[in-house]
Amino acid sequence: MPGWLLEPGAVRRSIEDPVAAFERLIETFSVSEFLGYCTPSIPDLERAWAKKKGLPASQAKESLKRLLGDLLTEKRNAPSLKAI
């Protein structure tokens, strides 16, 4: 569109293999220190929870939510416009 420029997005960095990262950092960080800098993927954790507990995927979210209680926080994204 005239007058508009597509600007590249910000670079997002992530660690693909946290176990390997910890192995390289083990002399500097304890397990609890390292985990303090990690944010697990809740959907991945729910899938793993379902598999370990032998639960249907449909029950994993609520089951894990009951167990974690106030340790699990939910935040809503900012509202966005939607054509109706």
PDB file of N, CA, C and O in Angstrom:
ATOM      1  N   MET A   1       0.838  -1.156   0.000  1.00  0.00           N
ATOM      2  CA  MET A   1       0.000   0.000   0.000  1.00  0.00           C
ATOM      3  C   MET A   1       0.896   1.237   0.000  1.00  0.00           C
ATOM      4  O   MET A   1       1.907   1.265   0.702  1.00  0.00           O
ATOM      5  N   PRO A   2       0.547   2.230  -0.758  1.00  0.00           N
ATOM      6  CA  PRO A   2       1.342   3.447  -0.806  1.00  0.00           C
ATOM      7  C   PRO A   2       1.428   4.110   0.568  1.00  0.00           C
ATOM      8  O   PRO A   2       0.433   4.208   1.287  1.00  0.00           O
ATOM      9  N   GLY A   3       2.616   4.557   0.917  1.00  0.00           N
ATOM     10  CA  GLY A   3       2.829   5.234   2.183  1.00  0.00           C
ATOM     11  C   GLY A   3       3.034   4.310   3.366  1.00  0.00           C
ATOM     12  O   GLY A   3       3.217   4.779   4.490  1.00  0.00           O
ATOM     13  N   TRP A   4       3.008   3.029   3.142  1.00  0.00           N
ATOM     14  CA  TRP A   4       3.211   2.056   4.211  1.00  0.00           C
ATOM     15  C   TRP A   4       4.463   1.242   3.935  1.00  0.00           C
ATOM     16  O   TRP A   4       4.791   0.983   2.777  1.00  0.00           O
ATOM     17  N   LEU A   5       5.152   0.845   4.962  1.00  0.00           N
ATOM     18  CA  LEU A   5       6.371   0.056   4.863  1.00  0.00           C
ATOM     19  C   LEU A   5       6.237  -1.145   5.786  1.00  0.00           C
ATOM     20  O   LEU A   5       5.816  -1.007   6.935  1.00  0.00           O
ATOM     21  N   LEU A   6       6.586  -2.295   5.297  1.00  0.00           N
ATOM     22  CA  LEU A   6       6.564  -3.486   6.141  1.00  0.00           C
ATOM     23  C   LEU A   6       7.887  -3.532   6.891  1.00  0.00           C
ATOM     24  O   LEU A   6       8.943  -3.769   6.303  1.00  0.00           O
ATOM     25  N   GLU A   7       7.815  -3.301   8.200  1.00  0.00           N
ATOM     26  CA  GLU A   7       9.004  -3.273   9.033  1.00  0.00           C
ATOM     27  C   GLU A   7       9.216  -4.636   9.661  1.00  0.00           C
ATOM     28  O   GLU A   7       8.261  -5.242  10.147  1.00  0.00           O
ATOM     29  N   PRO A   8      10.451  -5.135   9.664  1.00  0.00           N
ATOM     30  CA  PRO A   8      10.698  -6.449  10.273  1.00  0.00           C
ATOM     31  C   PRO A   8      10.331  -6.460  11.751  1.00  0.00           C
ATOM     32  O   PRO A   8      10.497  -5.458  12.448  1.00  0.00           O
ATOM     33  N   GLY A   9       9.843  -7.570  12.213  1.00  0.00           N
ATOM     34  CA  GLY A   9       9.485  -7.705  13.625  1.00  0.00           C
ATOM     35  C   GLY A   9      10.725  -7.850  14.500  1.00  0.00           C
ATOM     36  O   GLY A   9      11.831  -8.066  14.004  1.00  0.00           O
ATOM     37  N   ALA A  10      10.524  -7.730  15.799  1.00  0.00           N
ATOM     38  CA  ALA A  10      11.615  -7.898  16.755  1.00  0.00           C
ATOM     39  C   ALA A  10      12.098  -9.348  16.743  1.00  0.00           C
ATOM     40  O   ALA A  10      11.323 -10.272  16.493  1.00  0.00           O
ATOM     41  N   VAL A  11      13.364  -9.526  17.010  1.00  0.00           N
ATOM     42  CA  VAL A  11      13.943 -10.866  17.079  1.00  0.00           C
ATOM     43  C   VAL A  11      13.604 -11.456  18.442  1.00  0.00           C
ATOM     44  O   VAL A  11      13.864 -10.840  19.476  1.00  0.00           O
ATOM     45  N   ARG A  12      13.028 -12.642  18.437  1.00  0.00           N
ATOM     46  CA  ARG A  12      12.707 -13.347  19.682  1.00  0.00           C
ATOM     47  C   ARG A  12      13.671 -14.506  19.819  1.00  0.00           C
ATOM     48  O   ARG A  12      13.852 -15.284  18.883  1.00  0.00           O
ATOM     49  N   ARG A  13      14.285 -14.623  20.970  1.00  0.00           N
ATOM     50  CA  ARG A  13      15.246 -15.700  21.204  1.00  0.00           C
ATOM     51  C   ARG A  13      14.643 -16.743  22.141  1.00  0.00           C
ATOM     52  O   ARG A  13      13.873 -16.417  23.045  1.00  0.00           O
ATOM     53  N   SER A  14      15.000 -17.980  21.911  1.00  0.00           N
ATOM     54  CA  SER A  14      14.535 -19.050  22.785  1.00  0.00           C
ATOM     55  C   SER A  14      15.587 -20.148  22.823  1.00  0.00           C
ATOM     56  O   SER A  14      16.462 -20.216  21.960  1.00  0.00           O
ATOM     57  N   ILE A  15      15.494 -20.994  23.817  1.00  0.00           N
ATOM     58  CA  ILE A  15      16.389 -22.144  23.938  1.00  0.00           C
ATOM     59  C   ILE A  15      15.598 -23.369  23.533  1.00  0.00           C
ATOM     60  O   ILE A  15      14.602 -23.715  24.167  1.00  0.00           O
ATOM     61  N   GLU A  16      16.043 -24.022  22.478  1.00  0.00           N
ATOM     62  CA  GLU A  16      15.327 -25.189  21.954  1.00  0.00           C
ATOM     63  C   GLU A  16      15.538 -26.434  22.817  1.00  0.00           C
ATOM     64  O   GLU A  16      14.655 -27.290  22.885  1.00  0.00           O
ATOM     65  N   ASP A  17      16.689 -26.546  23.475  1.00  0.00           N
ATOM     66  CA  ASP A  17      17.002 -27.731  24.270  1.00  0.00           C
ATOM     67  C   ASP A  17      17.433 -27.286  25.665  1.00  0.00           C
ATOM     68  O   ASP A  17      18.627 -27.115  25.911  1.00  0.00           O
ATOM     69  N   PRO A  18      16.471 -27.094  26.596  1.00  0.00           N
ATOM     70  CA  PRO A  18      16.833 -26.608  27.919  1.00  0.00           C
ATOM     71  C   PRO A  18      17.740 -27.550  28.706  1.00  0.00           C
ATOM     72  O   PRO A  18      18.526 -27.095  29.537  1.00  0.00           O
ATOM     73  N   VAL A  19      17.644 -28.854  28.457  1.00  0.00           N
ATOM     74  CA  VAL A  19      18.514 -29.807  29.155  1.00  0.00           C
ATOM     75  C   VAL A  19      19.967 -29.569  28.748  1.00  0.00           C
ATOM     76  O   VAL A  19      20.851 -29.512  29.603  1.00  0.00           O
ATOM     77  N   ALA A  20      20.213 -29.431  27.452  1.00  0.00           N
ATOM     78  CA  ALA A  20      21.571 -29.170  26.977  1.00  0.00           C
ATOM     79  C   ALA A  20      22.072 -27.817  27.493  1.00  0.00           C
ATOM     80  O   ALA A  20      23.242 -27.683  27.852  1.00  0.00           O
ATOM     81  N   ALA A  21      21.193 -26.826  27.528  1.00  0.00           N
ATOM     82  CA  ALA A  21      21.589 -25.512  28.046  1.00  0.00           C
ATOM     83  C   ALA A  21      21.994 -25.630  29.510  1.00  0.00           C
ATOM     84  O   ALA A  21      23.004 -25.059  29.922  1.00  0.00           O
ATOM     85  N   PHE A  22      21.207 -26.374  30.304  1.00  0.00           N
ATOM     86  CA  PHE A  22      21.544 -26.540  31.711  1.00  0.00           C
ATOM     87  C   PHE A  22      22.867 -27.267  31.881  1.00  0.00           C
ATOM     88  O   PHE A  22      23.667 -26.913  32.747  1.00  0.00           O
ATOM     89  N   GLU A  23      23.101 -28.285  31.055  1.00  0.00           N
ATOM     90  CA  GLU A  23      24.370 -29.019  31.143  1.00  0.00           C
ATOM     91  C   GLU A  23      25.561 -28.102  30.908  1.00  0.00           C
ATOM     92  O   GLU A  23      26.619 -28.294  31.507  1.00  0.00           O
ATOM     93  N   ARG A  24      25.401 -27.116  30.051  1.00  0.00           N
ATOM     94  CA  ARG A  24      26.485 -26.166  29.798  1.00  0.00           C
ATOM     95  C   ARG A  24      26.615 -25.116  30.894  1.00  0.00           C
ATOM     96  O   ARG A  24      27.677 -24.519  31.068  1.00  0.00           O
ATOM     97  N   LEU A  25      25.540 -24.896  31.625  1.00  0.00           N
ATOM     98  CA  LEU A  25      25.534 -23.860  32.665  1.00  0.00           C
ATOM     99  C   LEU A  25      25.604 -24.423  34.081  1.00  0.00           C
ATOM    100  O   LEU A  25      25.549 -23.662  35.048  1.00  0.00           O
ATOM    101  N   ILE A  26      25.723 -25.736  34.219  1.00  0.00           N
ATOM    102  CA  ILE A  26      25.622 -26.391  35.520  1.00  0.00           C
ATOM    103  C   ILE A  26      26.665 -25.909  36.521  1.00  0.00           C
ATOM    104  O   ILE A  26      26.414 -25.928  37.726  1.00  0.00           O
ATOM    105  N   GLU A  27      27.824 -25.480  36.046  1.00  0.00           N
ATOM    106  CA  GLU A  27      28.852 -24.997  36.967  1.00  0.00           C
ATOM    107  C   GLU A  27      28.531 -23.602  37.495  1.00  0.00           C
ATOM    108  O   GLU A  27      29.149 -23.147  38.457  1.00  0.00           O
ATOM    109  N   THR A  28      27.576 -22.927  36.876  1.00  0.00           N
ATOM    110  CA  THR A  28      27.232 -21.562  37.267  1.00  0.00           C
ATOM    111  C   THR A  28      25.906 -21.485  38.005  1.00  0.00           C
ATOM    112  O   THR A  28      25.766 -20.699  38.942  1.00  0.00           O
ATOM    113  N   PHE A  29      24.927 -22.293  37.595  1.00  0.00           N
ATOM    114  CA  PHE A  29      23.579 -22.218  38.164  1.00  0.00           C
ATOM    115  C   PHE A  29      23.171 -23.541  38.806  1.00  0.00           C
ATOM    116  O   PHE A  29      23.473 -24.616  38.288  1.00  0.00           O
ATOM    117  N   SER A  30      22.481 -23.445  39.940  1.00  0.00           N
ATOM    118  CA  SER A  30      21.875 -24.644  40.531  1.00  0.00           C
ATOM    119  C   SER A  30      20.620 -24.966  39.713  1.00  0.00           C
ATOM    120  O   SER A  30      20.191 -24.163  38.884  1.00  0.00           O
ATOM    121  N   VAL A  31      20.038 -26.140  39.951  1.00  0.00           N
ATOM    122  CA  VAL A  31      18.809 -26.518  39.246  1.00  0.00           C
ATOM    123  C   VAL A  31      17.717 -25.491  39.511  1.00  0.00           C
ATOM    124  O   VAL A  31      17.053 -25.041  38.577  1.00  0.00           O
ATOM    125  N   SER A  32      17.520 -25.113  40.780  1.00  0.00           N
ATOM    126  CA  SER A  32      16.445 -24.166  41.100  1.00  0.00           C
ATOM    127  C   SER A  32      16.710 -22.789  40.509  1.00  0.00           C
ATOM    128  O   SER A  32      15.771 -22.113  40.088  1.00  0.00           O
ATOM    129  N   GLU A  33      17.963 -22.358  40.467  1.00  0.00           N
ATOM    130  CA  GLU A  33      18.273 -21.071  39.831  1.00  0.00           C
ATOM    131  C   GLU A  33      17.944 -21.117  38.344  1.00  0.00           C
ATOM    132  O   GLU A  33      17.297 -20.211  37.818  1.00  0.00           O
ATOM    133  N   PHE A  34      18.388 -22.164  37.674  1.00  0.00           N
ATOM    134  CA  PHE A  34      18.143 -22.283  36.240  1.00  0.00           C
ATOM    135  C   PHE A  34      16.649 -22.332  35.947  1.00  0.00           C
ATOM    136  O   PHE A  34      16.166 -21.647  35.045  1.00  0.00           O
ATOM    137  N   LEU A  35      15.916 -23.143  36.709  1.00  0.00           N
ATOM    138  CA  LEU A  35      14.472 -23.241  36.488  1.00  0.00           C
ATOM    139  C   LEU A  35      13.770 -21.921  36.763  1.00  0.00           C
ATOM    140  O   LEU A  35      12.712 -21.654  36.193  1.00  0.00           O
ATOM    141  N   GLY A  36      14.338 -21.097  37.621  1.00  0.00           N
ATOM    142  CA  GLY A  36      13.770 -19.791  37.897  1.00  0.00           C
ATOM    143  C   GLY A  36      13.771 -18.873  36.683  1.00  0.00           C
ATOM    144  O   GLY A  36      13.016 -17.902  36.635  1.00  0.00           O
ATOM    145  N   TYR A  37      14.606 -19.173  35.714  1.00  0.00           N
ATOM    146  CA  TYR A  37      14.663 -18.385  34.485  1.00  0.00           C
ATOM    147  C   TYR A  37      13.895 -19.029  33.338  1.00  0.00           C
ATOM    148  O   TYR A  37      13.864 -18.492  32.231  1.00  0.00           O
ATOM    149  N   CYS A  38      13.285 -20.157  33.595  1.00  0.00           N
ATOM    150  CA  CYS A  38      12.568 -20.886  32.551  1.00  0.00           C
ATOM    151  C   CYS A  38      11.061 -20.713  32.706  1.00  0.00           C
ATOM    152  O   CYS A  38      10.541 -20.683  33.822  1.00  0.00           O
ATOM    153  N   THR A  39      10.378 -20.601  31.595  1.00  0.00           N
ATOM    154  CA  THR A  39       8.931 -20.531  31.587  1.00  0.00           C
ATOM    155  C   THR A  39       8.409 -21.696  30.757  1.00  0.00           C
ATOM    156  O   THR A  39       8.596 -21.722  29.541  1.00  0.00           O
ATOM    157  N   PRO A  40       7.761 -22.653  31.399  1.00  0.00           N
ATOM    158  CA  PRO A  40       7.283 -23.799  30.636  1.00  0.00           C
ATOM    159  C   PRO A  40       6.080 -23.440  29.759  1.00  0.00           C
ATOM    160  O   PRO A  40       5.322 -22.520  30.063  1.00  0.00           O
ATOM    161  N   SER A  41       5.931 -24.171  28.695  1.00  0.00           N
ATOM    162  CA  SER A  41       4.752 -24.041  27.841  1.00  0.00           C
ATOM    163  C   SER A  41       3.617 -24.794  28.538  1.00  0.00           C
ATOM    164  O   SER A  41       3.699 -26.008  28.725  1.00  0.00           O
ATOM    165  N   ILE A  42       2.571 -24.083  28.916  1.00  0.00           N
ATOM    166  CA  ILE A  42       1.462 -24.723  29.620  1.00  0.00           C
ATOM    167  C   ILE A  42       0.793 -25.789  28.744  1.00  0.00           C
ATOM    168  O   ILE A  42       0.517 -26.878  29.247  1.00  0.00           O
ATOM    169  N   PRO A  43       0.520 -25.529  27.456  1.00  0.00           N
ATOM    170  CA  PRO A  43      -0.071 -26.600  26.635  1.00  0.00           C
ATOM    171  C   PRO A  43       0.827 -27.838  26.534  1.00  0.00           C
ATOM    172  O   PRO A  43       0.327 -28.963  26.554  1.00  0.00           O
ATOM    173  N   ASP A  44       2.149 -27.640  26.425  1.00  0.00           N
ATOM    174  CA  ASP A  44       3.061 -28.786  26.382  1.00  0.00           C
ATOM    175  C   ASP A  44       3.031 -29.544  27.708  1.00  0.00           C
ATOM    176  O   ASP A  44       3.043 -30.775  27.729  1.00  0.00           O
ATOM    177  N   LEU A  45       2.993 -28.803  28.806  1.00  0.00           N
ATOM    178  CA  LEU A  45       2.942 -29.424  30.123  1.00  0.00           C
ATOM    179  C   LEU A  45       1.632 -30.197  30.309  1.00  0.00           C
ATOM    180  O   LEU A  45       1.627 -31.280  30.893  1.00  0.00           O
ATOM    181  N   GLU A  46       0.528 -29.641  29.813  1.00  0.00           N
ATOM    182  CA  GLU A  46      -0.762 -30.348  29.892  1.00  0.00           C
ATOM    183  C   GLU A  46      -0.738 -31.649  29.093  1.00  0.00           C
ATOM    184  O   GLU A  46      -1.260 -32.666  29.550  1.00  0.00           O
ATOM    185  N   ARG A  47      -0.139 -31.623  27.905  1.00  0.00           N
ATOM    186  CA  ARG A  47      -0.048 -32.846  27.096  1.00  0.00           C
ATOM    187  C   ARG A  47       0.809 -33.901  27.805  1.00  0.00           C
ATOM    188  O   ARG A  47       0.460 -35.081  27.825  1.00  0.00           O
ATOM    189  N   ALA A  48       1.932 -33.465  28.386  1.00  0.00           N
ATOM    190  CA  ALA A  48       2.808 -34.399  29.105  1.00  0.00           C
ATOM    191  C   ALA A  48       2.098 -34.952  30.341  1.00  0.00           C
ATOM    192  O   ALA A  48       2.210 -36.137  30.653  1.00  0.00           O
ATOM    193  N   TRP A  49       1.367 -34.081  31.039  1.00  0.00           N
ATOM    194  CA  TRP A  49       0.599 -34.475  32.235  1.00  0.00           C
ATOM    195  C   TRP A  49      -0.427 -35.548  31.854  1.00  0.00           C
ATOM    196  O   TRP A  49      -0.556 -36.560  32.543  1.00  0.00           O
ATOM    197  N   ALA A  50      -1.144 -35.325  30.770  1.00  0.00           N
ATOM    198  CA  ALA A  50      -2.153 -36.288  30.316  1.00  0.00           C
ATOM    199  C   ALA A  50      -1.511 -37.641  30.011  1.00  0.00           C
ATOM    200  O   ALA A  50      -2.045 -38.689  30.373  1.00  0.00           O
ATOM    201  N   LYS A  51      -0.372 -37.600  29.349  1.00  0.00           N
ATOM    202  CA  LYS A  51       0.312 -38.837  28.980  1.00  0.00           C
ATOM    203  C   LYS A  51       0.803 -39.582  30.226  1.00  0.00           C
ATOM    204  O   LYS A  51       0.604 -40.790  30.350  1.00  0.00           O
ATOM    205  N   LYS A  52       1.442 -38.857  31.141  1.00  0.00           N
ATOM    206  CA  LYS A  52       1.975 -39.488  32.365  1.00  0.00           C
ATOM    207  C   LYS A  52       0.868 -40.051  33.251  1.00  0.00           C
ATOM    208  O   LYS A  52       1.033 -41.108  33.860  1.00  0.00           O
ATOM    209  N   LYS A  53      -0.261 -39.344  33.322  1.00  0.00           N
ATOM    210  CA  LYS A  53      -1.353 -39.759  34.189  1.00  0.00           C
ATOM    211  C   LYS A  53      -2.367 -40.654  33.494  1.00  0.00           C
ATOM    212  O   LYS A  53      -3.295 -41.148  34.135  1.00  0.00           O
ATOM    213  N   GLY A  54      -2.203 -40.871  32.183  1.00  0.00           N
ATOM    214  CA  GLY A  54      -3.134 -41.701  31.443  1.00  0.00           C
ATOM    215  C   GLY A  54      -4.510 -41.059  31.318  1.00  0.00           C
ATOM    216  O   GLY A  54      -5.526 -41.753  31.290  1.00  0.00           O
ATOM    217  N   LEU A  55      -4.536 -39.737  31.244  1.00  0.00           N
ATOM    218  CA  LEU A  55      -5.788 -38.997  31.125  1.00  0.00           C
ATOM    219  C   LEU A  55      -6.090 -38.661  29.677  1.00  0.00           C
ATOM    220  O   LEU A  55      -5.168 -38.500  28.878  1.00  0.00           O
ATOM    221  N   PRO A  56      -7.362 -38.553  29.324  1.00  0.00           N
ATOM    222  CA  PRO A  56      -7.690 -38.013  28.000  1.00  0.00           C
ATOM    223  C   PRO A  56      -7.251 -36.540  27.959  1.00  0.00           C
ATOM    224  O   PRO A  56      -7.313 -35.843  28.971  1.00  0.00           O
ATOM    225  N   ALA A  57      -6.818 -36.085  26.810  1.00  0.00           N
ATOM    226  CA  ALA A  57      -6.361 -34.706  26.660  1.00  0.00           C
ATOM    227  C   ALA A  57      -7.421 -33.712  27.130  1.00  0.00           C
ATOM    228  O   ALA A  57      -7.094 -32.647  27.654  1.00  0.00           O
ATOM    229  N   SER A  58      -8.687 -34.066  26.939  1.00  0.00           N
ATOM    230  CA  SER A  58      -9.779 -33.166  27.315  1.00  0.00           C
ATOM    231  C   SER A  58      -9.845 -32.936  28.831  1.00  0.00           C
ATOM    232  O   SER A  58     -10.408 -31.933  29.270  1.00  0.00           O
ATOM    233  N   GLN A  59      -9.287 -33.839  29.633  1.00  0.00           N
ATOM    234  CA  GLN A  59      -9.314 -33.707  31.092  1.00  0.00           C
ATOM    235  C   GLN A  59      -8.024 -33.133  31.667  1.00  0.00           C
ATOM    236  O   GLN A  59      -7.998 -32.714  32.825  1.00  0.00           O
ATOM    237  N   ALA A  60      -6.970 -33.109  30.886  1.00  0.00           N
ATOM    238  CA  ALA A  60      -5.658 -32.711  31.393  1.00  0.00           C
ATOM    239  C   ALA A  60      -5.624 -31.269  31.872  1.00  0.00           C
ATOM    240  O   ALA A  60      -5.032 -30.978  32.912  1.00  0.00           O
ATOM    241  N   LYS A  61      -6.247 -30.366  31.132  1.00  0.00           N
ATOM    242  CA  LYS A  61      -6.205 -28.950  31.494  1.00  0.00           C
ATOM    243  C   LYS A  61      -6.793 -28.732  32.887  1.00  0.00           C
ATOM    244  O   LYS A  61      -6.164 -28.095  33.732  1.00  0.00           O
ATOM    245  N   GLU A  62      -7.972 -29.245  33.126  1.00  0.00           N
ATOM    246  CA  GLU A  62      -8.638 -29.043  34.414  1.00  0.00           C
ATOM    247  C   GLU A  62      -7.917 -29.785  35.537  1.00  0.00           C
ATOM    248  O   GLU A  62      -7.817 -29.274  36.652  1.00  0.00           O
ATOM    249  N   SER A  63      -7.420 -30.975  35.254  1.00  0.00           N
ATOM    250  CA  SER A  63      -6.711 -31.763  36.262  1.00  0.00           C
ATOM    251  C   SER A  63      -5.439 -31.046  36.710  1.00  0.00           C
ATOM    252  O   SER A  63      -5.169 -30.944  37.907  1.00  0.00           O
ATOM    253  N   LEU A  64      -4.667 -30.555  35.759  1.00  0.00           N
ATOM    254  CA  LEU A  64      -3.432 -29.841  36.091  1.00  0.00           C
ATOM    255  C   LEU A  64      -3.745 -28.526  36.799  1.00  0.00           C
ATOM    256  O   LEU A  64      -3.023 -28.117  37.709  1.00  0.00           O
ATOM    257  N   LYS A  65      -4.817 -27.871  36.382  1.00  0.00           N
ATOM    258  CA  LYS A  65      -5.226 -26.614  37.010  1.00  0.00           C
ATOM    259  C   LYS A  65      -5.580 -26.843  38.482  1.00  0.00           C
ATOM    260  O   LYS A  65      -5.224 -26.032  39.338  1.00  0.00           O
ATOM    261  N   ARG A  66      -6.273 -27.933  38.777  1.00  0.00           N
ATOM    262  CA  ARG A  66      -6.614 -28.251  40.178  1.00  0.00           C
ATOM    263  C   ARG A  66      -5.345 -28.497  40.996  1.00  0.00           C
ATOM    264  O   ARG A  66      -5.242 -28.036  42.133  1.00  0.00           O
ATOM    265  N   LEU A  67      -4.389 -29.214  40.430  1.00  0.00           N
ATOM    266  CA  LEU A  67      -3.165 -29.536  41.149  1.00  0.00           C
ATOM    267  C   LEU A  67      -2.314 -28.289  41.397  1.00  0.00           C
ATOM    268  O   LEU A  67      -1.831 -28.082  42.510  1.00  0.00           O
ATOM    269  N   LEU A  68      -2.132 -27.473  40.384  1.00  0.00           N
ATOM    270  CA  LEU A  68      -1.254 -26.307  40.513  1.00  0.00           C
ATOM    271  C   LEU A  68      -1.905 -25.163  41.280  1.00  0.00           C
ATOM    272  O   LEU A  68      -1.209 -24.350  41.889  1.00  0.00           O
ATOM    273  N   GLY A  69      -3.226 -25.095  41.255  1.00  0.00           N
ATOM    274  CA  GLY A  69      -3.935 -24.063  42.007  1.00  0.00           C
ATOM    275  C   GLY A  69      -3.443 -22.660  41.694  1.00  0.00           C
ATOM    276  O   GLY A  69      -3.416 -22.238  40.538  1.00  0.00           O
ATOM    277  N   ASP A  70      -3.051 -21.936  42.755  1.00  0.00           N
ATOM    278  CA  ASP A  70      -2.644 -20.539  42.580  1.00  0.00           C
ATOM    279  C   ASP A  70      -1.270 -20.379  41.921  1.00  0.00           C
ATOM    280  O   ASP A  70      -0.842 -19.253  41.667  1.00  0.00           O
ATOM    281  N   LEU A  71      -0.580 -21.473  41.644  1.00  0.00           N
ATOM    282  CA  LEU A  71       0.693 -21.380  40.927  1.00  0.00           C
ATOM    283  C   LEU A  71       0.483 -21.105  39.436  1.00  0.00           C
ATOM    284  O   LEU A  71       1.394 -20.648  38.747  1.00  0.00           O
ATOM    285  N   LEU A  72      -0.719 -21.386  38.952  1.00  0.00           N
ATOM    286  CA  LEU A  72      -1.051 -21.178  37.548  1.00  0.00           C
ATOM    287  C   LEU A  72      -1.831 -19.876  37.417  1.00  0.00           C
ATOM    288  O   LEU A  72      -2.906 -19.728  37.998  1.00  0.00           O
ATOM    289  N   THR A  73      -1.289 -18.943  36.659  1.00  0.00           N
ATOM    290  CA  THR A  73      -1.989 -17.672  36.457  1.00  0.00           C
ATOM    291  C   THR A  73      -2.455 -17.576  35.015  1.00  0.00           C
ATOM    292  O   THR A  73      -1.815 -18.101  34.104  1.00  0.00           O
ATOM    293  N   GLU A  74      -3.563 -16.907  34.824  1.00  0.00           N
ATOM    294  CA  GLU A  74      -4.111 -16.697  33.488  1.00  0.00           C
ATOM    295  C   GLU A  74      -4.182 -15.201  33.224  1.00  0.00           C
ATOM    296  O   GLU A  74      -4.646 -14.433  34.066  1.00  0.00           O
ATOM    297  N   LYS A  75      -3.722 -14.797  32.054  1.00  0.00           N
ATOM    298  CA  LYS A  75      -3.784 -13.398  31.645  1.00  0.00           C
ATOM    299  C   LYS A  75      -4.415 -13.336  30.269  1.00  0.00           C
ATOM    300  O   LYS A  75      -4.127 -14.163  29.404  1.00  0.00           O
ATOM    301  N   ARG A  76      -5.268 -12.362  30.075  1.00  0.00           N
ATOM    302  CA  ARG A  76      -5.910 -12.200  28.781  1.00  0.00           C
ATOM    303  C   ARG A  76      -5.092 -11.231  27.928  1.00  0.00           C
ATOM    304  O   ARG A  76      -4.621 -10.204  28.417  1.00  0.00           O
ATOM    305  N   ASN A  77      -4.931 -11.566  26.659  1.00  0.00           N
ATOM    306  CA  ASN A  77      -4.257 -10.661  25.728  1.00  0.00           C
ATOM    307  C   ASN A  77      -5.061  -9.378  25.595  1.00  0.00           C
ATOM    308  O   ASN A  77      -6.243  -9.340  25.935  1.00  0.00           O
ATOM    309  N   ALA A  78      -4.421  -8.333  25.102  1.00  0.00           N
ATOM    310  CA  ALA A  78      -5.118  -7.072  24.862  1.00  0.00           C
ATOM    311  C   ALA A  78      -6.205  -7.301  23.821  1.00  0.00           C
ATOM    312  O   ALA A  78      -6.036  -8.116  22.914  1.00  0.00           O
ATOM    313  N   PRO A  79      -7.319  -6.588  23.945  1.00  0.00           N
ATOM    314  CA  PRO A  79      -8.390  -6.770  22.959  1.00  0.00           C
ATOM    315  C   PRO A  79      -7.943  -6.328  21.574  1.00  0.00           C
ATOM    316  O   PRO A  79      -7.083  -5.458  21.436  1.00  0.00           O
ATOM    317  N   SER A  80      -8.526  -6.926  20.565  1.00  0.00           N
ATOM    318  CA  SER A  80      -8.214  -6.557  19.184  1.00  0.00           C
ATOM    319  C   SER A  80      -9.513  -6.347  18.426  1.00  0.00           C
ATOM    320  O   SER A  80     -10.569  -6.842  18.819  1.00  0.00           O
ATOM    321  N   LEU A  81      -9.415  -5.606  17.337  1.00  0.00           N
ATOM    322  CA  LEU A  81     -10.609  -5.338  16.526  1.00  0.00           C
ATOM    323  C   LEU A  81     -10.998  -6.584  15.746  1.00  0.00           C
ATOM    324  O   LEU A  81     -10.144  -7.345  15.290  1.00  0.00           O
ATOM    325  N   LYS A  82     -12.301  -6.775  15.604  1.00  0.00           N
ATOM    326  CA  LYS A  82     -12.806  -7.922  14.859  1.00  0.00           C
ATOM    327  C   LYS A  82     -13.962  -7.438  14.005  1.00  0.00           C
ATOM    328  O   LYS A  82     -14.898  -6.810  14.500  1.00  0.00           O
ATOM    329  N   ALA A  83     -13.886  -7.736  12.727  1.00  0.00           N
ATOM    330  CA  ALA A  83     -14.978  -7.356  11.831  1.00  0.00           C
ATOM    331  C   ALA A  83     -16.187  -8.228  12.145  1.00  0.00           C
ATOM    332  O   ALA A  83     -16.058  -9.437  12.335  1.00  0.00           O
ATOM    333  N   ILE A  84     -17.370  -7.601  12.199  1.00  0.00           N
ATOM    334  CA  ILE A  84     -18.589  -8.370  12.474  1.00  0.00           C
ATOM    335  C   ILE A  84     -19.588  -8.200  11.352  1.00  0.00           C
ATOM    336  O   ILE A  84     -20.677  -8.772  11.403  1.00  0.00           O
TER     337      ILE A  84
END
